[in-house]
Amino acid sequence: MSTEAAPLRICIVGAGPRGTVALERICANAPEVAGDTPVEVHVVDPYPAGGGRVWQLGQSRRLLMNTVAGDVTVFTDDTVTCEGPLTAGPTQYQWARMVAEGEVTDVTEEARAEAAAMEPWSYASRAFQGEYLAWAFAHIVRNAPAGVRVRVHRTRATSLTESADGRQQVSLEGRELPLTADAVILAQGHYDVEPTDRQHELVDFASRHGLHYVPPSSPAEADLAPIGAGQAVALRGLGLNFYDYMALLTEGRGGRFVPRPDGGLTYLPSGDEPVVHAGSGRGVPYRARAEIRQEIVPRYRATFLSADEIARLRGPAGTGRTDFMRDLFPLVSKEVAWNYYQVLLRDDDPDGHARLLAEYPQHAWGSPEMEALLSELVPDAELRWNWEALDRPADRREFADAADYRAWILSVLDEDLRHSDLGPATSAVKAAAAVMRDLRDEVRQVISYRGLSGTSYRDHIDHWFSGLNNFAASGPPATRVRQLRALVEAGVVQVLGPRMRVTADEESGAFSVDSPHVPGPPVRVTALVEAHLPTTDVRRATDPLLASLLSAGGCRAHFIPDAGNSGYETGGLDVTDVTFQIIDGRGVPHPARFSYGPPVESVQWVTAIGARPHVNSRTLLQGDSIARSCLKHGMSRLAASQGPAARRDAELTAPVR
């Protein structure tokens, strides 16, 4: 009869950044929580471990991250206030230095060349991030505690069920027997969803008329080969995906950007490019990230949206009584404008700056006293902070024709690049954008887990503020905006205008695109690319594990109530606060199933942001909490399965905290 202890088994579905964080946190916590019990971690993903699907090594090196190298990590540091032990590891930039100095050698030649030129404020290619994550995953496995064994399964998880003894059964594609685990972490990241009815109609229209339609997807996976040289193609969306498609359809077709003496770029076409007609609801491309040339950029600490205010606003959570615009947005506005006006006045009006510091904190945002103060300090109304001007700049003027709009867009891009070059220390606009980015954590703490009414979350967050925040604070590298400017100047990219309209024109057998705010005939195009990612929605998931789990009642979509009987059912995978346990169709949290990241969007806000060093990253805190919960549940299940005597022994030998 064997005396070897039964192992505690944890399955992580998804081997991307969050799966890697979860693995590292399991390894860090296992000695303390599991003691001498052996721990097996099974990581399931058809894509390479570390990078997963999004950060695959084979994708074009022209596809860039929109986060600088010094701001990317999967390791904890001394700012992370998690319960488990801290384990240091290199940021992406620090790893690049290790590559450049020969400390890390098992990388591609492309990665070695990229690392040699990398600065903390560089934007790495996504393939380079994939190599960093692959190294991090392997490093975590190599340095795992003696009692922890990691096994990677390069296949797809297709279902999740439970055996009579409470163990989790994860079915794997191409495997006859399921993988048995004590706990499961779903870390799939962005997953595929069923197209909407409208997207199905566009697919059918394109098929019937010999057109090309690209539904919402990752640009790295999109089929652009059917789009020919000189072909008119419409890109719907002017966010990060747009910039990716822009690069693939221009430089990716052999075109070149040549520097000019004035710091701008000139585009030299190859002749293989299509003509790109681009638009969106706002009609203006995402703003460039500010140039900040330092390795560690400390996170902004809120002045007005304090811990006490957050606690006050969280008080009615779950009741549906809190409204974003009425209760939270004034504090967000006061915080953002506070930093905007400080930078605006600091150098040019020292007396006004001193008065701002003394009087601004005393007044509520939007009050007559605040309006009077700001009018006196900044007499030019065009220079005052204005949310509408930020959100819908094209709505503030009329355009004669497409040429007029093109000239205006070029001026907008020029102004944005000027502010990006100045950076948040000098540009009031970029100072406000930096605060919007960093305030996400405070906003998240208020609005997540039913912190708002359902109607407010739908109308104010999903339909407005999330997009505005991304537009202003999560844009592309400034290099991309310079390239866009050159492409507009060369006529390769033509920006349509705000509130872009797409019509499937049966009479002409083509797509028709235009903007109601820019006079002129619609543009006929024979290819349409949805330049945005699909919205995560567990109700439309085609991921086999999530779809089968929902069908069996093992999970549900998150619901946010209103004060009355109505509310808002989001597409987020419902999980509990703090522990991230998946809630089943009956509303019961499952003790052995966990999820975090993009699948739980709307339960938490802005889940796609990766771990950032030196800022007490929420991703790292959440990964630690989930890892410890998995280990504790596994220990309890093992003790229960071995009878009362084993439970007493486990209690006597349990590590003391």
Secondary structure, 3 states (H helix, E strand, C coil): CCCCCCCEEEEEECCCHHHHHHHHHHHHHHHHHHCCCCEEEEEECCCCCCCCCCCCCCCCCCCECCCCHHHCCCCCCCCCCCCCCCCCCCCHHHHHHHHHCCCCCCCCHHHHHHHHCCCCCCCCEHHHHHHHHHHHHHHHHHCCCCCEEEEEECCCEEEEEECCCCCEEEEECCCCCCEEECEEEECCCCCCECCCHHHHHHHHHHHHHCCEEECCCCHHHCCCCCCCCCCEEEEECCCHHHHHHHHHHCHHHCCEEEECCCCCEEEECCCCCCEEEEECCCCCCCCCCCCCCCCCCCCCCCCCCCHHHHHHHHCCCCCCCCCHHHHHHHHHHHHHHHHHHHHHHHCCCHHHHHHHHHHHHHCCCCCHHHHHHHHHHCCCHHHCCCHHHHHCHHHHCCCCCHHHHHHHHHHHHHHHHHHHHHCCCCCHHHHHHHHHHHCHHHHHHHHCCCCCCHHHHHHHHHHHHHHHHHHHHCCCCHHHHHHHHHHHHHCCEEECCCCCEEEEECCCCEEEEECCCCCCCCEEECEEEECCCCCCCHHHECCHHHHHHHHCCCCCEEEEECCCCCEEEEEEECECCCCCEEECCCCCEEEEEEECCHHHECCECCCCCCCCCCCCCHHHHHHHHHHHHHHHHHHHHHHHHCHHHHHHHHHHHCCCC
